[in-house]
Amino acid sequence: MLIKISKHFAKLIHFILRLIAALAIAYAVVFSIAGTVALYYGYHFVMKPYEEVRALKAQQPHESSYMALKRTQLRTDGKPDTLLFTYVPLDSISPDLAKAVIAVEDDAFWVHPGFDVEAMIQAYQYNKDHGKLKKGASTLTQQLAKNLFASPEKTYMRKAREMIYTILMEQILGKNRILELYLNYAQFGKNIYGAEAAAQTFYHKHAKNLTADQAYRLAAVLAMPDKVSPLNANSVFIQKRLAVIYSNLYKHDADTTAADSSDSDGGESSAGTSAVVGAVPVAADSASK
């Protein structure tokens, strides 16, 4: 009887040991797979964006991801996939255009860290009050991240990647380089990308030679470049956008004048904000000429 019990006990111990070994192997396999997945997503979510953004300091892609998607769509529709695009440095673009774009698209560009929290709260409240998503709050940096690294998927993962690109661009590139890239890859009309191509197409001149009125009208079409033209003098949409541009530019000029007056009176300087708002400082980081 004791011998039978001993044999059953030995079998039980053997079974438990085999089960423990199997669990250990399974755990090792699962841990290895989890580690591999974590490394994969870690690279694609952090290291790859970091390398791509760092490369933008000294070079620019021949087209943005959004432009590539646009050309694919044109081919799918059986249309020519030609896009008008010429890259130029920031000092070859009218300062009036740069100021107008900031005024109408991202009024707090020079002072926010890539995300305009106040504008996001205002947009949320506006959309809530009107019961639909009608107003956005994307900064120039966020728009640039979407343009340069756009993907056709509409998922939270894509949004997360855009946030990472936005943070990295603010930290690595700086405001002047971001502004230069934005003005070159933004869509200004049907199949027209960048300030230089827009100036040549609509006004037959280089972007640096645009008049203030021409620059403001180009900036006004950025929200609906496929549907409106800066040459349409009767567009209600453009008139509303121009009103925003003039209002914000006037506000910034008034703030700058008040700050200058305060400085001349020996008051405390507010250069941390008004010294850059409404201006387009050109620094060395914009010189990927």
Summary of the structure (lengths in Angstrom):
residues: 289
radius of gyration: 27.4
end to end distance: 93.2
largest distance: 107.4
contacts: 815
relative contact order: 0.12
helix: 64%
strand: 2%
